Amino acid sequence: MATSSPATDSGKTYHRECTGDALETVSKHQDPQSITLFGSCFCPFVQRVWVAFEYLGIPYQYYEVDPYKKPKDLLEVSPKGLVPGLKLNDYIPPKALNESTVILEYLEDLASNTTKRSLLPPVTNPYARALVRLQADHISRNLVPAFYRLLQAQDLEAQVQGAKEYYIALEGVVNLFERAEEEIISAGGVSGEGERRALTIGLGLWVEGGDLGWADVMAGPCELHIFQMTVMLNLGF
Ligand SMILES: N[C@@H](CCC(=O)N[C@@H](CS)C(=O)NCC(=O)O)C(=O)O
């Protein structure tokens, strides 16, 4: 496990150890399992995968690494030394996976064969699933890049511009959420209450009665970082 004091990258401080509820979760996932998640607590891409593990009920061991130090064991599972990475211990020798979106797909497939939980609408409605994937595509192409531009902006002008672009990207997400809600739930094209309920759950936290969904997992960690940043700015940090 990583050491406790915050480290610096290009003059910026980042955390190398979880605190609070995250630390509690980490402590429950120290035993060896079929899958080891190589993660860094500060990383929104790790947080995506981590939330999916928990929600889908897939056993894992959490292993905190510092990706900026490029340790050898991380490079073995992630060629560029980026987190998240997975080590699949049941293979001999072990296999590996990287890239958060690919890992999310992998976990979803694993769960469909084991725990039967899912972050997507049911397979019986390919159109609903496609609409959620459109949301995910927009998040990857627009929201995440806007998030990083905002995060990295140094002077006030760049920060204001970054905030505008992030807001526009967020509006795009909202538009896609509204489209899915209208077309899937409100359009009345469902065969019965059971299907309606399943589709509602699959559309995520945006809809009344929804549960955690694919787009929530994709965008939630960035949103949380922006929220924390806004709170800190308001508090004058
Ligand atoms: N596209 C990758 C991005 C992963 C990524 O950028 N991770 C950052 C931490 S948030 C990292 O490992 N950075 C180390 C470095 O840039 O050397 C994914 O979705 O998994």
PDBQT file of the ligand as one rigid body, heavy atoms in Angstrom, charges set to zero:
ROOT
HETATM    1  N1  LIG A 301      -7.767   6.976 -20.537  1.00  0.00    +0.000 N 
HETATM    2  C1  LIG A 301      -7.309   6.465 -19.262  1.00  0.00    +0.000 C 
HETATM    3  C2  LIG A 301      -6.814   7.608 -18.422  1.00  0.00    +0.000 C 
HETATM    4  C3  LIG A 301      -6.160   7.169 -17.123  1.00  0.00    +0.000 C 
HETATM    5  C4  LIG A 301      -5.337   8.295 -16.495  1.00  0.00    +0.000 C 
HETATM    6  O1  LIG A 301      -5.042   9.303 -17.136  1.00  0.00    +0.000 OA
HETATM    7  N2  LIG A 301      -4.937   8.104 -15.232  1.00  0.00    +0.000 N 
HETATM    8  C5  LIG A 301      -4.063   9.084 -14.597  1.00  0.00    +0.000 C 
HETATM    9  C6  LIG A 301      -4.460   9.358 -13.155  1.00  0.00    +0.000 C 
HETATM   10  S1  LIG A 301      -6.062  10.140 -13.067  1.00  0.00    +0.000 SA
HETATM   11  C7  LIG A 301      -2.651   8.534 -14.539  1.00  0.00    +0.000 C 
HETATM   12  O2  LIG A 301      -2.445   7.359 -14.351  1.00  0.00    +0.000 OA
HETATM   13  N3  LIG A 301      -1.659   9.416 -14.691  1.00  0.00    +0.000 N 
HETATM   14  C8  LIG A 301      -0.279   9.086 -14.604  1.00  0.00    +0.000 C 
HETATM   15  C9  LIG A 301       0.572   9.761 -15.658  1.00  0.00    +0.000 C 
HETATM   16  O3  LIG A 301       0.022  10.566 -16.425  1.00  0.00    +0.000 OA
HETATM   17  O4  LIG A 301       1.768   9.473 -15.711  1.00  0.00    +0.000 OA
HETATM   18  C10 LIG A 301      -8.437   5.682 -18.602  1.00  0.00    +0.000 C 
HETATM   19  O5  LIG A 301      -9.604   5.997 -18.888  1.00  0.00    +0.000 OA
HETATM   20  O6  LIG A 301      -8.167   4.737 -17.848  1.00  0.00    +0.000 OA
ENDROOT
TORSDOF 0
